Amino acid sequence: MQDTGGKFKEIVQNGNIPSHIAVIMDGNGRWARKQGMERVSGHFEGVNSARDTIEACVDLGVRYLTLYVFSKENWNRPEFEVNCLMSLLVETIYKEISSLMEKNVRVFPIGEIGQLPEKARKSLEDVVGKTSSNTGMTLMLAISYSGREEILRAVNMLIDSGKKSVCEEDLRSCLYNPDAPDPELMIRTGGDMRVSNFLIWQCAYTELYVTQKFWPEFRKEDIFDAVLNYQSRERRFGKTSEQIKGDDLV
């Protein structure tokens, strides 16, 4: 098996590093059950996976990383699990803030943040404020997030502005973070083959990478594997291979 350092060097030599990677962090509960633990144990272990993923993306020079932390649909989970997730969010933010500052990472939440419990919302606002001047990678945390709701929100903003006709640029300007480029690569752990209402406007042409590994098992080497796989693909955006090769010669 190739060592992590070797994979990193290969990625850098290839040169085609995604500017924006999105991650659906799935399989926490299934991993925990496999270990004979409660579901929430998987969420706690998943923090280590998030830390490794952030570090790997910073090392690679990725400009934007979006982590699907908590979907709007997740509010329907058992109350105990939701409460644990909210507590874990607060705890993790305070533990990781010094590391985020050291790595020059800016935190940018997307989603219905106002729906969070007060303590979770205030801790999130705190880390956003403290990292706002950082100029390195932007870490977008999708919390209480729904892709369809984001689009509806944008449409309603345009209606309220009085527009009678809109273009893609108009709608993009009303998304949670219009400055972020569309993800080139979306990674999903846990093996399920769906996008789960995540960045559905932005991911129209995003390359999908699904791994059978559960999120708590996911580590830096797995990010490198995903990026290497991405680098092996030909992105055509509706064109033919011949057109793409011709474009490269222009």
SERO-4910 file (N, C-alpha, C, O; in steps of 0.05 Angstrom, whole numbers):
BEGIN
 pado doro    nc1    nc2    nc3   cac1   cac2   cac3    cc1    cc2    cc3    oc1    oc2    oc3
  Met    A     17    -24      0      0      0      0     18     25      0     37     27     14
  Gln    A     10     44    -16     26     69    -18     23     85      8      1     87     19
  Asp    A     45     97     17     44    112     42     31    139     37     29    148     14
  Thr    A     21    151     59      6    177     57     24    198     44     14    214     28
  Gly    A     49    199     52     67    219     41     70    216     11     72    236     -3
  Gly    A     71    191      2     73    186    -27     49    195    -42     51    206    -64
  Lys    A     25    191    -30      0    199    -43     -1    230    -44    -10    241    -64
  Phe    A      8    243    -23      8    272    -22     25    283    -45     17    302    -59
  Lys    A     49    272    -47     67    281    -68     56    277    -96     58    294   -114
  Glu    A     42    254   -100     30    248   -126      8    268   -133      6    278   -155
  Ile    A     -8    275   -113    -30    294   -117    -18    321   -125    -27    334   -144
  Val    A      2    330   -110     15    356   -116     27    357   -143     25    376   -158
  Gln    A     40    335   -151     53    333   -177     32    334   -200     36    345   -221
  Asn    A      9    321   -195    -13    321   -215    -23    350   -219    -30    357   -241
  Gly    A    -24    365   -197    -31    393   -200    -60    401   -200    -67    424   -195
  Asn    A    -77    382   -207   -106    388   -210   -120    383   -183   -134    363   -179
  Ile    A   -116    402   -164   -127    399   -138   -154    414   -136   -155    438   -143
  Pro    A   -175    401   -127   -201    415   -125   -199    440   -108   -186    439    -87
  Ser    A   -212    461   -117   -212    486   -100   -234    483    -79   -233    497    -59
  His    A   -254    466    -83   -276    463    -64   -283    433    -63   -290    421    -83
  Ile    A   -282    423    -38   -290    395    -33   -313    396    -13   -312    410      7
  Ala    A   -334    380    -19   -357    378     -1   -358    349     10   -352    330     -5
  Val    A   -365    346     35   -365    319     47   -391    313     61   -400    329     79
  Ile    A   -404    291     54   -427    281     69   -416    260     89   -407    239     81
  Met    A   -417    267    114   -404    251    135   -424    230    146   -436    235    166
  Asp    A   -426    208    132   -447    189    138   -436    163    150   -413    156    145
  Gly    A   -452    150    166   -445    124    177   -436    124    206   -426    104    216
  Asn    A   -440    146    220   -432    147    248   -447    126    265   -435    111    281
  Gly    A   -474    125    261   -490    106    277   -484     77    270   -482     60    288
  Arg    A   -480     72    244   -474     44    236   -447     35    246   -444     12    254
  Trp    A   -428     53    246   -401     47    257   -403     40    286   -391     21    296
  Ala    A   -419     56    301   -421     52    330   -434     25    336   -425     10    353
  Arg    A   -455     19    321   -469     -7    325   -450    -30    320   -450    -51    334
  Lys    A   -433    -27    299   -414    -48    292   -394    -52    315   -384    -74    319
  Gln    A   -388    -31    330   -370    -33    353   -384    -41    379   -371    -44    400
  Gly    A   -411    -44    377   -426    -51    401   -431    -27    419   -435    -30    443
  Met    A   -430     -3    407   -433     22    423   -460     35    416   -474     28    397
  Glu    A   -467     56    432   -490     72    426   -484     89    401   -461     95    395
  Arg    A   -505     97    387   -502    113    362   -486    138    367   -469    145    350
  Val    A   -490    151    389   -476    177    394   -446    174    395   -431    193    391
  Ser    A   -437    150    402   -408    145    403   -395    149    376   -372    158    374
  Gly    A   -410    143    355   -400    147    328   -396    177    322   -377    184    308
  His    A   -414    193    332   -411    222    327   -386    233    341   -372    250    330
  Phe    A   -381    223    365   -358    233    380   -332    224    365   -313    240    363
  Glu    A   -331    200    356   -307    190    341   -305    205    314   -282    209    304
  Gly    A   -327    213    303   -327    228    278   -313    254    279   -304    265    258
  Val    A   -310    266    303   -295    291    306   -266    287    297   -255    305    285
  Asn    A   -254    264    303   -227    259    295   -225    257    265   -205    266    253
  Ser    A   -245    247    252   -246    245    223   -247    274    211   -234    280    191
  Ala    A   -264    291    223   -266    318    213   -239    333    216   -231    348    199
  Arg    A   -226    328    239   -200    341    244   -180    332    223   -165    349    212
  Asp    A   -179    307    216   -161    296    196   -167    308    168   -149    314    153
  Thr    A   -193    310    162   -202    319    136   -194    349    133   -185    357    112
  Ile    A   -199    365    153   -192    393    152   -162    396    148   -153    412    131
  Glu    A   -146    381    164   -117    383    162   -107    375    134    -90    388    123
  Ala    A   -118    353    123   -110    344     96   -117    365     75   -100    370     57
  Cys    A   -140    377     77   -148    397     57   -131    422     59   -124    434     39
  Val    A   -124    430     83   -106    453     87    -79    447     75    -68    464     61
  Asp    A    -69    423     80    -42    415     69    -43    415     39    -23    422     26
  Leu    A    -65    407     27    -67    406     -3    -71    433    -16    -67    436    -40
  Gly    A    -79    453      0    -85    479    -11   -113    482    -21   -118    499    -38
  Val    A   -131    465    -12   -159    467    -19   -169    494     -8   -164    501     15
  Arg    A   -185    509    -24   -194    535    -15   -219    535      1   -223    551     19
  Tyr    A   -237    516     -6   -263    513      8   -268    484     15   -264    466     -2
  Leu    A   -276    479     40   -284    452     48   -312    455     62   -314    470     81
  Thr    A   -332    441     52   -358    442     64   -365    415     76   -365    394     63
  Leu    A   -371    415    102   -378    391    117   -407    392    123   -417    411    134
  Tyr    A   -421    370    117   -450    367    122   -453    358    151   -453    334    157
  Val    A   -455    377    169   -454    371    198   -481    361    208   -483    342    223
  Phe    A   -503    375    199   -530    369    210   -550    380    191   -552    404    186
  Ser    A   -566    361    179   -586    369    159   -611    379    173   -615    373    197
  Lys    A   -628    393    159   -653    402    170   -670    378    177   -685    379    197
  Glu    A   -668    357    162   -683    332    167   -674    318    193   -689    303    205
  Asn    A   -648    324    201   -638    311    225   -652    319    251   -650    306    271
  Trp    A   -667    342    249   -682    350    273   -704    329    280   -714    328    303
  Asn    A   -710    311    261   -730    290    266   -719    266    280   -734    247    286
  Arg    A   -693    266    285   -681    243    299   -690    243    329   -701    263    338
  Pro    A   -685    221    343   -692    220    372   -680    244    387   -658    252    382
  Glu    A   -696    254    406   -688    278    420   -661    275    434   -645    294    434
  Phe    A   -656    252    445   -630    247    459   -607    250    440   -587    263    447
  Glu    A   -609    239    416   -587    241    397   -583    270    387   -561    279    385
  Val    A   -605    284    383   -603    312    374   -589    329    396   -572    345    390
  Asn    A   -597    324    421   -585    339    443   -555    334    445   -539    351    450
  Cys    A   -548    308    442   -520    301    442   -504    314    420   -482    324    424
  Leu    A   -516    315    396   -503    328    373   -499    357    378   -478    368    371
  Met    A   -519    371    390   -516    399    395   -494    404    416   -479    423    414
  Ser    A   -494    387    437   -473    390    457   -445    385    446   -426    399    452
  Leu    A   -444    365    428   -418    359    415   -409    382    397   -385    387    396
  Leu    A   -428    395    384   -421    418    367   -408    440    384   -387    451    376
  Val    A   -420    446    407   -409    467    425   -381    459    434   -362    474    433
  Glu    A   -379    434    444   -354    424    455   -332    424    434   -309    432    440
  Thr    A   -338    415    410   -318    413    389   -308    441    380   -284    444    376
  Ile    A   -326    459    378   -319    486    369   -298    498    388   -278    509    380
  Tyr    A   -304    496    414   -285    508    434   -259    494    435   -238    506    440
  Lys    A   -259    467    430   -234    452    430   -217    458    406   -192    458    407
  Glu    A   -230    463    383   -215    465    358   -208    493    349   -194    497    330
  Ile    A   -218    513    364   -215    541    354   -185    549    352   -178    563    334
  Ser    A   -169    540    372   -140    547    370   -127    535    346   -110    547    334
  Ser    A   -135    510    340   -123    496    317   -132    510    291   -116    512    272
  Leu    A   -157    518    290   -167    532    266   -152    559    262   -146    566    239
  Met    A   -147    573    284   -132    598    282   -103    592    272    -92    607    256
  Glu    A    -91    571    283    -64    564    275    -62    557    246    -42    564    233
  Lys    A    -83    544    235    -83    536    207    -94    558    189    -95    555    165
  Asn    A   -101    581    200   -111    604    185   -137    598    171   -142    607    148
  Val    A   -154    581    184   -179    573    172   -202    592    180   -204    599    204
  Arg    A   -218    600    161   -242    616    167   -266    599    167   -270    583    149
  Val    A   -283    601    188   -307    585    190   -331    602    180   -334    625    187
  Phe    A   -347    589    163   -370    602    151   -393    582    152   -394    563    136
  Pro    A   -413    586    170   -436    568    171   -456    574    149   -460    597    141
  Ile    A   -469    553    140   -492    555    121   -515    539    132   -511    517    143
  Gly    A   -539    549    128   -563    535    138   -579    553    156   -573    577    158
  Glu    A   -600    542    168   -618    557    185   -606    558    213   -616    545    231
  Ile    A   -585    574    217   -570    575    242   -588    585    265   -583    577    288
  Gly    A   -608    601    259   -626    611    280   -642    589    293   -653    594    315
  Gln    A   -643    566    281   -658    543    293   -642    529    315   -653    513    329
  Leu    A   -616    535    317   -599    521    337   -606    530    365   -615    553    369
  Pro    A   -602    513    385   -605    521    413   -585    544    418   -564    547    405
  Glu    A   -592    561    437   -577    586    441   -547    581    446   -531    595    435
  Lys    A   -541    561    462   -513    556    469   -497    548    444   -475    557    440
  Ala    A   -509    531    427   -496    522    403   -493    545    383   -472    549    371
  Arg    A   -514    561    381   -513    584    363   -492    604    371   -477    615    355
  Lys    A   -490    610    397   -471    630    407   -442    619    403   -424    635    397
  Ser    A   -437    594    408   -410    583    404   -402    584    375   -379    589    368
  Leu    A   -422    579    357   -416    581    329   -410    610    321   -392    615    305
  Glu    A   -426    628    331   -421    657    325   -394    665    335   -381    682    323
  Asp    A   -386    654    358   -360    661    370   -337    652    352   -318    668    347
  Val    A   -338    627    342   -316    618    324   -316    632    298   -295    637    286
  Val    A   -340    640    288   -342    655    263   -328    682    266   -313    691    249
  Gly    A   -334    695    289   -322    721    294   -292    720    297   -277    737    286
  Lys    A   -282    700    312   -253    698    317   -238    690    292   -214    697    290
  Thr    A   -250    676    274   -235    667    250   -241    685    225   -231    679    203
  Ser    A   -257    705    228   -266    721    205   -244    734    189   -247    739    166
  Ser    A   -222    740    202   -199    753    189   -179    734    177   -160    742    164
  Asn    A   -183    708    182   -165    688    171   -167    687    140   -189    690    129
  Thr    A   -145    682    127   -144    684     98   -137    658     84   -133    657     60
  Gly    A   -137    636    100   -131    610     88   -157    597     78   -174    610     67
  Met    A   -159    571     83   -182    556     74   -208    565     88   -207    571    112
  Thr    A   -230    566     73   -256    571     85   -269    545     91   -274    528     73
  Leu    A   -276    541    117   -290    516    126   -319    523    128   -327    537    147
  Met    A   -335    513    109   -364    518    110   -377    495    125   -375    472    117
  Leu    A   -392    501    146   -406    481    162   -435    483    156   -448    503    162
  Ala    A   -446    462    143   -474    461    137   -489    450    161   -488    426    167
  Ile    A   -504    468    174   -517    460    199   -546    469    197   -552    492    190
  Ser    A   -564    451    204   -593    456    200   -597    464    171   -611    483    165
  Tyr    A   -584    449    153   -582    456    124   -601    438    108   -604    415    113
  Ser    A   -612    451     87   -628    437     67   -623    450     40   -626    474     37
  Gly    A   -615    434     20   -609    445     -6   -634    457    -19   -632    479    -31
  Arg    A   -657    444    -16   -681    455    -27   -689    481    -13   -698    500    -26
  Glu    A   -686    482     14   -692    506     28   -674    529     20   -683    552     19
  Glu    A   -649    523     14   -631    544      5   -640    556    -21   -640    581    -25
  Ile    A   -649    539    -39   -660    549    -65   -685    565    -61   -689    586    -73
  Leu    A   -704    555    -45   -729    569    -39   -723    596    -26   -736    616    -33
  Arg    A   -704    596     -8   -697    621      5   -687    642    -15   -694    665    -14
  Ala    A   -670    632    -34   -659    650    -54   -682    661    -73   -682    684    -79
  Val    A   -700    643    -80   -722    651    -97   -739    672    -84   -747    692    -96
  Asn    A   -745    668    -58   -762    687    -43   -748    714    -40   -760    735    -40
  Met    A   -721    714    -37   -706    739    -35   -708    754    -62   -711    778    -62
  Leu    A   -708    739    -84   -710    752   -110   -738    763   -115   -741    785   -126
  Ile    A   -758    748   -106   -786    758   -108   -789    783    -92   -801    803   -101
  Asp    A   -778    783    -67   -781    807    -50   -767    831    -61   -774    854    -56
  Ser    A   -746    826    -77   -731    848    -89   -746    860   -113   -738    881   -123
  Gly    A   -767    847   -121   -784    858   -143   -776    849   -171   -786    859   -191
  Lys    A   -757    829   -172   -749    820   -199   -771    805   -213   -785    789   -201
  Lys    A   -774    810   -239   -795    796   -255   -782    773   -270   -796    754   -278
  Ser    A   -756    774   -275   -742    753   -289   -714    751   -277   -702    771   -270
  Val    A   -705    726   -274   -679    722   -262   -662    704   -278   -672    688   -294
  Cys    A   -636    705   -274   -616    687   -288   -602    672   -266   -606    676   -242
  Glu    A   -584    654   -274   -570    637   -255   -553    654   -236   -551    649   -212
  Glu    A   -541    676   -247   -524    693   -231   -540    707   -209   -531    710   -187
  Asp    A   -566    714   -215   -583    726   -195   -588    707   -172   -586    714   -149
  Leu    A   -595    682   -179   -601    662   -158   -576    656   -142   -577    654   -117
  Arg    A   -553    653   -155   -528    647   -141   -522    669   -120   -512    663    -99
  Ser    A   -528    694   -128   -522    716   -110   -537    715    -84   -530    728    -64
  Cys    A   -559    699    -83   -575    697    -59   -571    671    -43   -585    665    -24
  Leu    A   -551    655    -52   -544    631    -37   -530    638    -11   -521    661     -8
  Tyr    A   -527    619      7   -514    625     33   -486    637     30   -479    656     44
  Asn    A   -470    626     12   -444    637      7   -439    639    -23   -427    621    -35
  Pro    A   -448    660    -35   -446    663    -64   -418    665    -74   -413    662    -98
  Asp    A   -399    671    -57   -371    674    -65   -357    647    -68   -336    646    -81
  Ala    A   -368    627    -57   -355    600    -58   -360    588    -86   -382    588    -96
  Pro    A   -339    577    -98   -342    563   -124   -358    537   -120   -358    527    -98
  Asp    A   -370    527   -141   -383    501   -139   -363    480   -131   -340    481   -141
  Pro    A   -370    460   -115   -352    439   -108   -344    423   -133   -361    416   -149
  Glu    A   -318    418   -137   -310    400   -158   -313    371   -149   -316    353   -166
  Leu    A   -311    366   -123   -312    339   -113   -330    337    -89   -327    353    -70
  Met    A   -349    318    -89   -365    312    -66   -358    284    -57   -360    265    -72
  Ile    A   -351    281    -32   -344    255    -20   -367    247     -2   -377    262     15
  Arg    A   -376    222     -4   -396    211     14   -385    185     27   -377    167     13
  Thr    A   -384    184     53   -376    160     67   -401    143     73   -424    152     71
  Gly    A   -397    118     80   -418    100     88   -431     85     66   -449     68     71
  Gly    A   -424     90     41   -433     73     19   -459     80      5   -465     69    -16
  Asp    A   -475     97     17   -501    103      4   -498    121    -20   -480    138    -21
  Met    A   -514    115    -41   -511    129    -67   -532    151    -70   -550    148    -87
  Arg    A   -530    172    -54   -549    194    -57   -536    219    -47   -516    218    -32
  Val    A   -547    242    -54   -535    268    -46   -549    280    -22   -539    299    -10
  Ser    A   -572    268    -13   -585    275     12   -590    305     15   -585    317     37
  Asn    A   -600    318     -6   -609    346     -4   -586    365      4   -590    384     18
  Phe    A   -562    358     -6   -538    373      1   -527    388    -23   -519    376    -43
  Leu    A   -527    415    -22   -515    432    -43   -525    424    -70   -510    422    -89
  Ile    A   -551    420    -73   -562    409    -98   -561    429   -121   -561    421   -144
  Trp    A   -561    455   -115   -556    474   -137   -527    474   -145   -521    474   -169
  Gln    A   -509    475   -125   -481    478   -130   -468    453   -142   -448    456   -156
  Cys    A   -480    430   -138   -467    405   -146   -477    394   -172   -476    370   -177
  Ala    A   -488    411   -190   -499    402   -215   -478    387   -232   -485    367   -245
  Tyr    A   -452    395   -230   -431    381   -245   -408    372   -227   -386    368   -237
  Thr    A   -414    368   -202   -394    359   -183   -388    329   -187   -406    313   -192
  Glu    A   -363    322   -185   -355    294   -186   -361    280   -159   -353    291   -138
  Leu    A   -374    257   -160   -381    243   -136   -362    221   -130   -353    206   -148
  Tyr    A   -355    218   -105   -337    197    -96   -349    184    -71   -352    197    -50
  Val    A   -357    159    -73   -370    145    -51   -352    123    -41   -341    107    -56
  Thr    A   -347    123    -14   -331    102     -2   -348     86     17   -366     97     30
  Gln    A   -342     60     20   -357     43     38   -349     48     67   -363     40     86
  Lys    A   -327     62     72   -318     68     99   -338     86    113   -349    104    101
  Phe    A   -344     79    138   -361     97    154   -345    121    162   -320    121    164
  Trp    A   -359    143    168   -345    168    174   -325    166    196   -303    177    194
  Pro    A   -331    152    219   -311    151    240   -285    137    232   -265    139    246
  Glu    A   -285    122    210   -261    108    200   -245    125    181   -223    118    174
  Phe    A   -256    147    172   -245    163    150   -222    179    160   -224    193    180
  Arg    A   -199    177    146   -175    191    155   -161    205    132   -171    205    109
  Lys    A   -139    218    138   -125    234    118   -119    219     92   -123    229     70
  Glu    A   -110    194     95   -104    178     72   -129    174     54   -126    173     29
  Asp    A   -153    174     66   -177    170     50   -184    195     34   -194    193     12
  Ile    A   -178    218     45   -181    243     30   -162    243      6   -170    250    -17
  Phe    A   -138    234     10   -118    233    -12   -128    213    -33   -125    219    -57
  Asp    A   -139    190    -25   -150    171    -45   -172    184    -61   -173    180    -86
  Ala    A   -189    199    -48   -211    212    -63   -201    232    -83   -211    234   -105
  Val    A   -181    248    -75   -171    268    -93   -156    256   -116   -157    265   -139
  Leu    A   -141    234   -111   -127    220   -132   -147    209   -152   -142    209   -176
  Asn    A   -169    198   -142   -190    188   -160   -202    211   -176   -207    207   -200
  Tyr    A   -207    233   -164   -217    257   -178   -197    265   -201   -206    272   -223
  Gln    A   -172    265   -195   -152    273   -214   -150    255   -238   -140    262   -259
  Ser    A   -160    230   -235   -160    211   -258   -183    214   -277   -185    201   -297
  Arg    A   -202    231   -270   -227    234   -285   -225    256   -306   -209    275   -304
  Glu    A   -241    253   -327   -243    274   -347   -270    289   -343   -291    277   -345
  Arg    A   -268    314   -337   -293    330   -332   -301    344   -359   -286    361   -369
  Arg    A   -324    336   -369   -332    345   -396   -353    366   -397   -356    381   -416
  Phe    A   -369    369   -376   -390    390   -374   -407    390   -399   -414    411   -410
  Gly    A   -415    366   -408   -433    364   -430   -420    363   -458   -433    357   -478
  Lys    A   -394    367   -458   -379    366   -484   -369    338   -489   -372    320   -472
  Thr    A   -357    333   -511   -345    307   -518   -316    307   -509   -304    329   -504
  Ser    A   -304    283   -507   -276    281   -500   -259    296   -521   -239    309   -514
  Glu    A   -267    294   -546   -251    307   -568   -251    337   -564   -231    350   -569
  Gln    A   -274    348   -556   -276    377   -552   -258    385   -529   -244    406   -531
  Ile    A   -258    370   -507   -242    377   -484   -212    376   -491   -197    394   -483
  Lys    A   -204    356   -506   -176    354   -514   -169    377   -533   -147    388   -532
  Gly    A   -188    385   -550   -183    408   -567   -181    433   -552   -164    450   -558
  Asp    A   -198    436   -531   -196    460   -514   -168    462   -501   -157    484   -499
  Asp    A   -158    439   -494   -132    439   -480   -110    448   -499    -89    458   -490
  Leu    A   -114    445   -525    -93    453   -544    -95    482   -552    -76    493   -564
  Val    A   -117    496   -544   -120    524   -552   -102    541   -536   -102    566   -539
***
